[in-house]
Amino acid sequence: MENLETTSINTWCPGCGNFGILQAVKLAINDLISKGTPKENIVIVSDIGCNSKIVDYLNINSFYSLHGRSIVTAMGIKMANPELKILVFLGDGAALDEGISHLIHAAKRNSDINVIMHNNRLFALTTGQFTAVSPKGLKGKSTPEGSIEEPINPLELMLAANSSFIARAYSAKIEHLKNLIIEAVNHKGFSFIEVMQPCVTFFNTVQFYNEKVYEAVNPELDSREKALALIKEWNYNGEGKIPVGILFKKDRTCFEEESNKHLVKDKKPEIEKCLQTHL
Amino acid sequence: MKNKKDYSIIIGGAAGQGSRKAGLIIAKLFNNLGYNVFISEDYQSLIKGGHNFSIVRISESQHFSTREKADFLLALDANTIDKHEKYLEEKGCVVFNKDKIKREKGVGIASDTITKELGGLPIMSNTALIAGFSKAMGIEWKVLEDALKKELTKGIEKNLEIAKRAYEETKTVLILERIKANPDPLLTGNEAIALGAVKAGLDIYYAYPMTPATSILHYLAEHEKDFNIITSQLENEIAVINSAIGSAFAGKRSMVGTSGGGFALMTEGISLAAQAETPVLIINSQRSGPATGVPTYSSQADLLFTLNSGHGDFVRFIAAPGDANESCYWSGKLLNLAWKYQTPAILLVDKELSESTFEFDEKVLKEIKKEKASLWSGKGEYMRYADAKNGISPMAFPGNKAVVKGTSYEHDIKGLSVEDSESIILMQEKRLRKFKEMALEVDSLEAVKVYGNKKSKKAIIAWGSTKGVALEVAIKLGLKFIQPLVLQPFPKKQFEKALKGVDKLVLVECSALGQMAKLLNCNGIKVDKEILKYDMRPFTVEELEKKLKNI
C-alpha cells in the first residue's frame, strides 16, 4: 500500500460522509498505482468547501483551486500534459451553482478528467444554505421558511450535456465507489460521479440513503433512454428509490487529445516563415 | 511644399465592403516603395453597413500616429466622401468609384463596370479601385501586380485582369517616388504580441473572443502548426484564466487575452496565480468603457483597475508598450518574467495599439529568447513553497518524481493549508521577498524611456498607443517626452532620473480622469497639467500640437 498520509489534521465533522469518500479514493489510487499508473502521474484538483479539504489529506500531486473553478483548472492541467490522470473533487454548490457553466462545457467537450461531486445537497462549510440540488422546502439560514426552488437533477443535466460517463455512488458504499472511480479513470473522456454524501451536522440523510439507495445495472450502458429511466427514478426531493452504479457510458473522442494532436515534439516555432506574409 | 514626404490616405466604405483589406494592400504597396507606413483603423460594432475607414500614413520619417488632414481619399461609397472631404488638404485628391458616386473633382474609376464587363465578383471592384489609385499615384504596374499576387488568395487571374484594365484607364496625377530599398514587415500590435510570446516559449493560448484582443486568438489559431502551440477558445474568461493557471501548474507556458469586461471576470484568477505562485501572462487590451462602452473604440481608462486587479496583497508585473516593436518585446519579456518570478504578469495595451498596423523591426525578435525558470533539482523531498532566500521556490510539475501541491489557500512550504499566525507570516514574508526581487528586476530593465529635447524643462508624459502622437509632437515642439513602459513594480529610480530638470509635467492620456497622474501621485510625482481625450479616438497630430503649443 502506498502511504498517502499527510501531516494535516482532518477537520471534517465526526461521521461526515467525506470520510467514506476519502477511503474509497485512497483504495482507488492504490489500485491504479499497483496496476501501473505512476504515482507522479496522478493529480487531484479540488474546489472550495468541506469536500475540497481532501487535497490536504492525500500526499499526492494536487491543486487546491477557487470556488467553482476546479473543473476548468483540471482541464488546463490535462491540456498541458495528457499523460496525467486527473481526479476533481467538488461539492454540489461548486458544480451546480458557482461553476455550472464549466461542468456543462467540460462534459460537452469531453475533457478527459474525472469529476467526483460530493453531493450533500447544501452548502455546509458556510453553515447550511440551499444549493441547486437541495430539496424544495429545505430550511437553512438563508431560507428560514424553506427553500422555494425545485432541485435540478444533475445526472439528467449531464446526460443532456453529452457526458460520456455518468455514475452515482453513496459515500457509505466504499468498495462500490472505489470501483466506480477506477472505471472512471480508465474511461477515456469526461467522467461524472455523483456521490450521495450525508452532512451529519446540517442535513443528516444517513437513514434516508440507507433506505433508498440500491445498486442498479443499466443493461445497455450506451442507451440514453435506459440511462434516463434510471436517472429519473429519484427526483431529489423525497420520492423514489435511488439507483447507484454506472448509469451511462459511451466512448467518443476527447478534448485534450484533439487539441494536442498537431503538436510536434521539440519543433521550433517558424516565426521567420510567418513574417514573410507580412511584407 | 513639405520638407519631407508625408502623406495621409483615408480609405473608407461600409462594413463588409473591404476597406480594411484595401488599406492594407495600399500600405504594403508604399512599404515596398520604401515608405514608412502606419495604419489606424476606425470601425463600428456591426458586420454590414455603417462606416469603416483606415487611415494610412506614408512618410519618409517614421510616424506611428495619424493626422487630421488627408492628402488622398479613396472612397468605396458616397458616405466616405461626405464624412471626410472636409479634412482633405487643399491640394488633396479624391479617388472614387465612378459607378456609385457622381462628382466632377478627383479621379473617378468605373470599377463596377470594369468588374462586370470582365465577369468578376462584385468584391473585385475594390481591386479596380486599388489599381486606379495606384496608377493615379504613379506606382509602377509591376509593383502593384506583385502586391496583388501576394495579398489576394482567391481568383488571382481575374483580379489581375480587372486591375490591369482599371490601371490602364486611369491617369497619373502625381508620382510618389521610391525612397529606400527594403520594406519592413507590417504587423498589428496584436500580431506583434503573439510573436513575442511565441518567441519566449508560449505553449498554450486560451481566450474568449472580445474586441480588441480577438485578433491575437485569430492569429495564433491560424498559425497553430507553424508555432507548434495550442490555441483554445473556452466558455468564458473565468474558464480561460483558470485553465491557463492549470496548464502552467503542469509546466506549460500559457497566455490569455481579453479586454476590460473580460479582464474584470479574470481578476479572481489573477489573485489565484499570485497566491499559488503560478505564472500566467494576461493581455489586457483596453477599449472604451465603463461597461459595454463603445466596443470597437480605444481608451486608456483601465490603468488603475489593472494596477489593482485581484483581491489580496500582491504585486504583479505590468508593462504598457507603445508600438509593435515594444509590444513584441514586452509580451516576450513578461512571459519570461512571469516564469522567473512565478507570478501573474499583465501586458496592458489598447485598441489603437492592438489593431493599428506598424512597421516591425525584426531585430526585436533577436532580443527575445525563452529564459529559464528556477526548477527543482530533484534532490530530497520536494517542497513547492520552500522558504527560499529570494522568495522564489523552485518549481516542479506533476509527472516529475515529486509530490507537487499548488494551492489557493494559505499554505506551508509543502503546500498544505494553514491558518495559524506563524505559518501565515512565514509565507507572506516569502512572497514579500519575492516582490522586492521583482522591483529590482524592473530597475535592470528599460522601464522608462526619454525622447525629444532632453534639456527641455517642459516634459510630456504619455503611455501606450499615445506614445506615437506624443513623440511626434514633442519633437516638433522641442519638448521632452517621457514614456513609462513598466507600471508595476513602479520604476521610481528611472522616473526620478527622467524627471531631472523638468519643472512642468503634462500628462497626455485617452481617459476622462487622468489615471496616470494618479499613479504618479502615489509615487510622489506631481503632474502639472492634464490633456485628456475621451471621445475614444486617438489624438491626431494637429489636435495635440494645438493643445501643447501654449503650455
Interface residues (C-beta under 8 A of the other chain):
Chain A: T6 T7 S8 E40 N41 V43 V45 I48 K53 V55 D56 N59 I60 N61 S62 F63 Y64 S65 L66 R69 V72 T73 A74 M75 G76 I77 K78 M79 A80 N81 E83 L84 S101 H102 H105 S259 N260 H262 L263 V264 K267 K268 P269 E270 I271 K273 C274 L275 H278 L279
Chain B: K28 N31 N32 K150 P183 D184 P185 L186 L187 E191 L195 V198 K199 D203 I204 Y206 H223 E224 K225 D226 F227 N228 I229 I230 S232 L234 E235 N236 I238 A239 N242 S243 A244 I245 G246 S247 A248 F249 A250 G251 K252 S254 E268 G269 L272 A276 F360 E362 L365 F397 P398 G399 N400 K401 A402 V403 V404 K405 G406 T407 S408 Y409 K414 G415 L416 S417
